[in-house]
Amino acid sequence: MGDASWDPTTRATVQKIPLLTVKAGPRDKEEWQKRLKEELQALIKYIEINKASDLDWFTIKPSNKEGTHWAGKCWYVHELIRYEFDFQFDIPATYPTTAPEIELPELEGKTAKMYRGGKICLTIHFKPLWAKNSPHFGIAHALCLGLAPWLAAEVPYLVETGVQQPSSRSSSDSPGKRIVITGGSKGLGLAMAREFLGCYPQDTVALCGRNAEQLEAALADLRRQFGAERVHGTTCDVSSPQHVSRLGEFVGERLGGVDLWINNAGEVTAKRLLADVEAGEVVRVVGTNVIGSLLGSQQAVRLMRQQPAAAEPAYHIFNCGFSKWGAKLTKSAVTHKATKRALSQLMESLGDELREAGLTSIGVHNLSPGMLLTDLLLKDSTPVSRRFFNALAEEPETVAAVIVPQASISWCRTTGLA
C-alpha cells in the first residue's frame, strides 16, 4: 500500500485510515449505499486523526442524496496565513476503479498544475497507486494522497509569485494574540515571550513569576525592546489557588481575554533516590508542575468560555509536559518525570471534557520542548553530566524559535490570521 515518496507523517496517517471493502460504484444501487457508509466511516476517522494532531485542513460532505457529488472547503497555512478554497468532485461511474477528479474552481487558470475546469493535476505516483489499491482506497485516501500534497506544493508557489492573496485579513491588520506565559521571568518562558513579541508585532504578553525582582527585570527588558503597552506581568505562585485566581483577573483586566495560555512554570527536586528526597521538595514540585498546570488551565477555560464561540478551537491552552520518549531521555529526578508525564493525561482528559461540554472553541495541547540548558536542568549536576547536557541540550532561545511559530499556527488555523 505504501509509496517511497511519502513523508513519515503521510505514511503514518494513511496507515490509520480504514481500508474499504465494498467494490461498488454509483450504478450499483444497494451495494453503493454500503460503499457510501464505508466512505463516511473512513472520512470520520481521517478527520479525527487530523484533529488529534492539530492538523485538520478540510471540511466535506455529500451535496446530493445519491452521494455522487461532494463539496467542501480546504485550507493551507503558509507563512502563518491561512489560504482557503472551495473544492468539489463527482464520483465517476467507474468508481472505485477510477479515482475522483478534485476541482478547485477559483484556481482555474492560475497554475500549470491544473486541468480545465479547475481539476488538480496529481503526481505521477497517484493513479498507479490508486489502481493498485482499488477498491480499498476511497475519498479519504484521495484527499490525503491527492489534494493535501497538491496544496502543500502549489499554495506556497502561488503566494510567492503573487498569484494568490490571503483569503482573509493579513497579519498587519490582525489585532494580535493575547498570550499568557507562567514561569515567564527566565529560561524558556522568557525566551518564548521575546519570540512572540519580536516576530508578531501585534501580539501582547502577560508573564508571571514567583521572584518579584527577577520578574521586574525581565519585564523592564522586554518593555525597552517592544514597548510597555505590549508587556504585562504580575507575581504569582502557580501552586496557590488564590494567586492563580488573581492572575486570571489580571489577564482579564490587562489583556481583555486570552488566546494562548502557556503553563510553562516548572520545578525539579534534587537528583537523589526518591526515598532520600525531602517530603517538602516533593510537595513543591507536584504543586508547581501538576497543580500549577491544573489551576492555570482552569483559569484559562474560565476566560476563554466567555469569549466568542467557534466551531473549531480558536483559543489554546499549552502544558509543558513530557512525551514518553522525553521522560526516558531526560536525566531529571523521578518526581520531575512523573509530574511532567501527568500533563500528557491532563491534555487528553481536559480536551475530552471540553468537547463533551460543547466548548469547541478551546484546544488543549502538550508542548514537549526537549532538553533545555536552564537552571532546572543543571541543578545538582556533576561535571560529567554537564558535558553531556552541553552536547545534547538546546538553549531556550533555540527552542522558543521552533515552539512559538507552532503555537501561532494553531491559532491562525481557525482565525486565518497570524
LOKEFI-699835 format. One record per residue (C-alpha): residue in one letter; x, y, z. Coordinates in steps of 0.25 Angstrom, whole numbers. Example, Ala and Ser with C-alpha at 12.3 -4.5 7.8 and 13.67 -1.06 7.14 Angstrom:
<nodes>
<'a'; <49; -18; 31>>;
<'s'; <55; -4; 29>>;
</nodes>
This chain:
<nodes>
<'m'; <0; 0; 0>>;
<'g'; <12; 9; 3>>;
<'d'; <20; 18; -7>>;
<'a'; <34; 22; -5>>;
<'s'; <31; 37; -8>>;
<'w'; <22; 38; 5>>;
<'d'; <28; 46; 16>>;
<'p'; <27; 40; 30>>;
<'t'; <14; 48; 34>>;
<'t'; <7; 44; 22>>;
<'r'; <11; 29; 23>>;
<'a'; <6; 29; 38>>;
<'t'; <-7; 35; 34>>;
<'v'; <-10; 26; 22>>;
<'q'; <-8; 14; 31>>;
<'k'; <-18; 19; 40>>;
<'i'; <-29; 22; 30>>;
<'p'; <-38; 10; 29>>;
<'l'; <-38; 2; 16>>;
<'l'; <-51; 0; 9>>;
<'t'; <-56; -14; 5>>;
<'v'; <-69; -12; -3>>;
<'k'; <-66; -11; -18>>;
<'a'; <-77; -3; -23>>;
<'g'; <-80; 10; -31>>;
<'p'; <-92; 19; -33>>;
<'r'; <-98; 9; -43>>;
<'d'; <-99; -2; -32>>;
<'k'; <-111; 3; -24>>;
<'e'; <-111; -5; -11>>;
<'e'; <-97; -8; -11>>;
<'w'; <-93; 7; -14>>;
<'q'; <-101; 10; -1>>;
<'k'; <-92; 0; 7>>;
<'r'; <-80; 6; 0>>;
<'l'; <-84; 20; 4>>;
<'k'; <-85; 16; 18>>;
<'e'; <-71; 11; 18>>;
<'e'; <-67; 24; 11>>;
<'l'; <-73; 33; 22>>;
<'q'; <-67; 24; 33>>;
<'a'; <-53; 25; 27>>;
<'l'; <-55; 40; 26>>;
<'i'; <-59; 42; 40>>;
<'k'; <-47; 34; 44>>;
<'y'; <-37; 43; 36>>;
<'i'; <-43; 55; 41>>;
<'e'; <-41; 50; 56>>;
<'i'; <-27; 47; 52>>;
<'n'; <-25; 61; 47>>;
<'k'; <-31; 68; 59>>;
<'a'; <-23; 59; 69>>;
<'s'; <-11; 64; 63>>;
<'d'; <-16; 79; 61>>;
<'l'; <-15; 77; 46>>;
<'d'; <-29; 78; 42>>;
<'w'; <-29; 84; 28>>;
<'f'; <-43; 82; 21>>;
<'t'; <-58; 80; 23>>;
<'i'; <-66; 72; 13>>;
<'k'; <-80; 66; 11>>;
<'p'; <-88; 60; 0>>;
<'s'; <-96; 70; -7>>;
<'n'; <-107; 61; -13>>;
<'k'; <-115; 50; -7>>;
<'e'; <-109; 40; -16>>;
<'g'; <-95; 43; -11>>;
<'t'; <-89; 45; -25>>;
<'h'; <-85; 59; -23>>;
<'w'; <-77; 64; -11>>;
<'a'; <-72; 78; -7>>;
<'g'; <-65; 85; 4>>;
<'k'; <-54; 95; 8>>;
<'c'; <-39; 92; 9>>;
<'w'; <-28; 101; 14>>;
<'y'; <-13; 102; 15>>;
<'v'; <-5; 111; 25>>;
<'h'; <7; 118; 18>>;
<'e'; <16; 127; 26>>;
<'l'; <5; 127; 37>>;
<'i'; <-6; 132; 28>>;
<'r'; <-18; 123; 24>>;
<'y'; <-22; 121; 10>>;
<'e'; <-35; 115; 8>>;
<'f'; <-42; 109; -4>>;
<'d'; <-55; 103; -8>>;
<'f'; <-54; 89; -15>>;
<'q'; <-63; 79; -21>>;
<'f'; <-63; 66; -29>>;
<'d'; <-72; 56; -35>>;
<'i'; <-72; 41; -33>>;
<'p'; <-68; 34; -46>>;
<'a'; <-77; 24; -52>>;
<'t'; <-66; 14; -52>>;
<'y'; <-62; 17; -37>>;
<'p'; <-55; 11; -29>>;
<'t'; <-46; 6; -41>>;
<'t'; <-45; 21; -45>>;
<'a'; <-41; 32; -35>>;
<'p'; <-50; 44; -34>>;
<'e'; <-44; 57; -40>>;
<'i'; <-44; 68; -30>>;
<'e'; <-47; 82; -34>>;
<'l'; <-43; 96; -28>>;
<'p'; <-51; 105; -38>>;
<'e'; <-45; 118; -33>>;
<'l'; <-31; 114; -36>>;
<'e'; <-34; 110; -51>>;
<'g'; <-24; 117; -60>>;
<'k'; <-15; 121; -48>>;
<'t'; <-5; 109; -49>>;
<'a'; <0; 100; -59>>;
<'k'; <-3; 88; -49>>;
<'m'; <-17; 89; -52>>;
<'y'; <-26; 84; -64>>;
<'r'; <-38; 91; -70>>;
<'g'; <-50; 93; -60>>;
<'g'; <-40; 94; -48>>;
<'k'; <-37; 80; -47>>;
<'i'; <-24; 78; -40>>;
<'c'; <-12; 71; -47>>;
<'l'; <-8; 60; -37>>;
<'t'; <6; 54; -36>>;
<'i'; <10; 43; -46>>;
<'h'; <10; 33; -34>>;
<'f'; <-5; 35; -30>>;
<'k'; <-12; 28; -42>>;
<'p'; <-3; 15; -41>>;
<'l'; <-4; 15; -26>>;
<'w'; <-20; 17; -27>>;
<'a'; <-21; 5; -37>>;
<'k'; <-12; -4; -29>>;
<'n'; <-21; -1; -16>>;
<'s'; <-34; -2; -23>>;
<'p'; <-45; -4; -17>>;
<'h'; <-38; -2; -3>>;
<'f'; <-35; 13; -5>>;
<'g'; <-47; 23; -4>>;
<'i'; <-50; 38; -3>>;
<'a'; <-41; 40; 10>>;
<'h'; <-29; 34; 3>>;
<'a'; <-32; 43; -9>>;
<'l'; <-31; 55; 0>>;
<'c'; <-19; 50; 8>>;
<'l'; <-11; 46; -4>>;
<'g'; <-16; 55; -15>>;
<'l'; <-22; 69; -10>>;
<'a'; <-13; 70; 2>>;
<'p'; <1; 69; -5>>;
<'w'; <-4; 77; -16>>;
<'l'; <-8; 89; -7>>;
<'a'; <6; 87; 0>>;
<'a'; <13; 89; -13>>;
<'e'; <4; 99; -20>>;
<'v'; <0; 109; -10>>;
<'p'; <14; 114; -6>>;
<'y'; <17; 115; -21>>;
<'l'; <4; 123; -24>>;
<'v'; <7; 132; -12>>;
<'e'; <21; 135; -15>>;
<'t'; <18; 138; -29>>;
<'g'; <7; 148; -25>>;
<'v'; <-4; 140; -32>>;
<'q'; <-11; 137; -19>>;
<'q'; <-15; 147; -8>>;
<'p'; <-19; 143; 6>>;
<'s'; <-33; 139; 8>>;
<'s'; <-35; 148; 20>>;
<'r'; <-28; 159; 27>>;
<'s'; <-13; 159; 27>>;
<'s'; <-5; 159; 40>>;
<'s'; <-3; 174; 39>>;
<'d'; <-18; 176; 40>>;
<'s'; <-19; 166; 52>>;
<'p'; <-22; 170; 66>>;
<'g'; <-11; 160; 70>>;
<'k'; <-11; 149; 80>>;
<'r'; <-12; 151; 95>>;
<'i'; <-3; 142; 102>>;
<'v'; <-1; 137; 116>>;
<'i'; <12; 130; 120>>;
<'t'; <14; 125; 134>>;
<'g'; <29; 124; 139>>;
<'g'; <32; 135; 129>>;
<'s'; <43; 142; 136>>;
<'k'; <54; 134; 131>>;
<'g'; <58; 122; 123>>;
<'l'; <48; 116; 112>>;
<'g'; <37; 125; 117>>;
<'l'; <45; 138; 115>>;
<'a'; <50; 133; 102>>;
<'m'; <36; 130; 97>>;
<'a'; <31; 144; 101>>;
<'r'; <43; 150; 94>>;
<'e'; <40; 142; 81>>;
<'f'; <25; 145; 81>>;
<'l'; <28; 160; 83>>;
<'g'; <39; 160; 73>>;
<'c'; <32; 152; 62>>;
<'y'; <18; 157; 63>>;
<'p'; <17; 172; 65>>;
<'q'; <2; 172; 69>>;
<'d'; <4; 161; 80>>;
<'t'; <2; 165; 95>>;
<'v'; <8; 156; 106>>;
<'a'; <5; 155; 121>>;
<'l'; <16; 148; 129>>;
<'c'; <16; 143; 143>>;
<'g'; <27; 138; 153>>;
<'r'; <29; 136; 168>>;
<'n'; <42; 144; 169>>;
<'a'; <38; 159; 168>>;
<'e'; <51; 164; 166>>;
<'q'; <54; 155; 155>>;
<'l'; <41; 157; 148>>;
<'e'; <42; 172; 149>>;
<'a'; <56; 171; 142>>;
<'a'; <50; 163; 131>>;
<'l'; <38; 172; 129>>;
<'a'; <47; 184; 128>>;
<'d'; <56; 178; 118>>;
<'l'; <44; 174; 109>>;
<'r'; <37; 187; 111>>;
<'r'; <50; 194; 106>>;
<'q'; <51; 185; 94>>;
<'f'; <36; 184; 90>>;
<'g'; <28; 195; 97>>;
<'a'; <21; 196; 111>>;
<'e'; <7; 195; 105>>;
<'r'; <10; 181; 99>>;
<'v'; <17; 175; 112>>;
<'h'; <10; 172; 125>>;
<'g'; <13; 164; 137>>;
<'t'; <10; 160; 152>>;
<'t'; <16; 152; 163>>;
<'c'; <9; 138; 164>>;
<'d'; <12; 125; 171>>;
<'v'; <4; 116; 162>>;
<'s'; <2; 105; 173>>;
<'s'; <-7; 115; 180>>;
<'p'; <-21; 115; 176>>;
<'q'; <-22; 130; 181>>;
<'h'; <-10; 134; 173>>;
<'v'; <-15; 128; 160>>;
<'s'; <-29; 133; 162>>;
<'r'; <-23; 147; 163>>;
<'l'; <-14; 144; 151>>;
<'g'; <-27; 141; 143>>;
<'e'; <-33; 154; 148>>;
<'f'; <-20; 162; 144>>;
<'v'; <-21; 156; 130>>;
<'g'; <-35; 159; 128>>;
<'e'; <-33; 174; 132>>;
<'r'; <-20; 176; 125>>;
<'l'; <-22; 168; 112>>;
<'g'; <-37; 167; 111>>;
<'g'; <-36; 152; 109>>;
<'v'; <-26; 141; 105>>;
<'d'; <-23; 134; 92>>;
<'l'; <-11; 125; 96>>;
<'w'; <-9; 121; 111>>;
<'i'; <4; 114; 113>>;
<'n'; <6; 107; 126>>;
<'n'; <21; 107; 126>>;
<'a'; <25; 109; 141>>;
<'g'; <33; 96; 145>>;
<'e'; <41; 91; 157>>;
<'v'; <51; 80; 160>>;
<'t'; <55; 73; 172>>;
<'a'; <70; 69; 175>>;
<'k'; <75; 57; 167>>;
<'r'; <74; 47; 178>>;
<'l'; <67; 34; 180>>;
<'l'; <52; 37; 184>>;
<'a'; <54; 31; 197>>;
<'d'; <65; 42; 201>>;
<'v'; <57; 54; 195>>;
<'e'; <51; 63; 206>>;
<'a'; <36; 62; 206>>;
<'g'; <35; 77; 205>>;
<'e'; <42; 77; 192>>;
<'v'; <33; 66; 186>>;
<'v'; <21; 75; 190>>;
<'r'; <27; 87; 184>>;
<'v'; <30; 80; 170>>;
<'v'; <16; 74; 170>>;
<'g'; <10; 88; 174>>;
<'t'; <17; 95; 162>>;
<'n'; <17; 85; 151>>;
<'v'; <3; 78; 153>>;
<'i'; <-5; 87; 162>>;
<'g'; <0; 99; 155>>;
<'s'; <-4; 94; 141>>;
<'l'; <-18; 89; 146>>;
<'l'; <-20; 103; 153>>;
<'g'; <-15; 110; 140>>;
<'s'; <-23; 102; 131>>;
<'q'; <-35; 105; 140>>;
<'q'; <-33; 120; 139>>;
<'a'; <-31; 119; 124>>;
<'v'; <-44; 112; 122>>;
<'r'; <-52; 122; 130>>;
<'l'; <-47; 133; 122>>;
<'m'; <-48; 126; 108>>;
<'r'; <-62; 121; 110>>;
<'q'; <-66; 136; 112>>;
<'q'; <-60; 139; 98>>;
<'p'; <-67; 138; 85>>;
<'a'; <-70; 123; 82>>;
<'a'; <-65; 116; 69>>;
<'a'; <-68; 102; 63>>;
<'e'; <-53; 99; 64>>;
<'p'; <-42; 103; 74>>;
<'a'; <-39; 118; 74>>;
<'y'; <-33; 119; 88>>;
<'h'; <-22; 109; 92>>;
<'i'; <-16; 104; 105>>;
<'f'; <-2; 98; 105>>;
<'n'; <4; 90; 116>>;
<'c'; <19; 87; 116>>;
<'g'; <19; 72; 119>>;
<'f'; <28; 61; 115>>;
<'s'; <25; 50; 104>>;
<'k'; <28; 36; 108>>;
<'w'; <41; 37; 100>>;
<'g'; <45; 50; 106>>;
<'a'; <43; 45; 120>>;
<'k'; <53; 33; 117>>;
<'l'; <63; 43; 111>>;
<'t'; <64; 53; 122>>;
<'k'; <73; 51; 134>>;
<'s'; <64; 59; 144>>;
<'a'; <58; 52; 157>>;
<'v'; <47; 43; 157>>;
<'t'; <38; 54; 163>>;
<'h'; <40; 63; 151>>;
<'k'; <38; 52; 141>>;
<'a'; <25; 47; 148>>;
<'t'; <19; 61; 149>>;
<'k'; <23; 65; 135>>;
<'r'; <17; 52; 129>>;
<'a'; <4; 55; 137>>;
<'l'; <2; 67; 128>>;
<'s'; <0; 58; 115>>;
<'q'; <-12; 52; 122>>;
<'l'; <-17; 66; 126>>;
<'m'; <-17; 69; 111>>;
<'e'; <-25; 57; 107>>;
<'s'; <-35; 57; 119>>;
<'l'; <-37; 72; 118>>;
<'g'; <-39; 72; 103>>;
<'d'; <-49; 61; 105>>;
<'e'; <-56; 69; 116>>;
<'l'; <-57; 82; 107>>;
<'r'; <-63; 74; 95>>;
<'e'; <-73; 67; 104>>;
<'a'; <-77; 81; 109>>;
<'g'; <-79; 87; 95>>;
<'l'; <-67; 97; 97>>;
<'t'; <-61; 94; 83>>;
<'s'; <-54; 108; 83>>;
<'i'; <-44; 103; 93>>;
<'g'; <-32; 94; 89>>;
<'v'; <-22; 87; 99>>;
<'h'; <-8; 83; 95>>;
<'n'; <5; 78; 100>>;
<'l'; <18; 85; 98>>;
<'s'; <30; 75; 99>>;
<'p'; <42; 85; 97>>;
<'g'; <52; 74; 100>>;
<'m'; <65; 76; 108>>;
<'l'; <68; 91; 111>>;
<'l'; <80; 97; 116>>;
<'t'; <73; 104; 128>>;
<'d'; <76; 105; 143>>;
<'l'; <66; 94; 145>>;
<'l'; <74; 84; 137>>;
<'l'; <87; 88; 143>>;
<'k'; <83; 87; 157>>;
<'d'; <91; 77; 165>>;
<'s'; <98; 73; 152>>;
<'t'; <112; 67; 152>>;
<'p'; <124; 72; 143>>;
<'v'; <122; 59; 135>>;
<'s'; <107; 61; 133>>;
<'r'; <109; 76; 130>>;
<'r'; <118; 71; 118>>;
<'f'; <106; 62; 114>>;
<'f'; <96; 73; 115>>;
<'n'; <105; 83; 107>>;
<'a'; <105; 73; 96>>;
<'l'; <90; 69; 95>>;
<'a'; <82; 81; 101>>;
<'e'; <78; 93; 94>>;
<'e'; <78; 107; 98>>;
<'p'; <64; 113; 102>>;
<'e'; <64; 123; 90>>;
<'t'; <67; 112; 80>>;
<'v'; <55; 104; 85>>;
<'a'; <46; 116; 86>>;
<'a'; <49; 119; 71>>;
<'v'; <42; 106; 68>>;
<'i'; <31; 106; 78>>;
<'v'; <25; 120; 76>>;
<'p'; <22; 118; 61>>;
<'q'; <15; 105; 64>>;
<'a'; <7; 111; 75>>;
<'s'; <3; 123; 66>>;
<'i'; <-1; 113; 55>>;
<'s'; <-10; 106; 64>>;
<'w'; <-17; 120; 66>>;
<'c'; <-17; 124; 52>>;
<'r'; <-23; 111; 46>>;
<'t'; <-36; 116; 52>>;
<'t'; <-35; 131; 51>>;
<'g'; <-28; 132; 37>>;
<'l'; <-18; 142; 44>>;
<'a'; <-4; 142; 49>>;
</nodes>
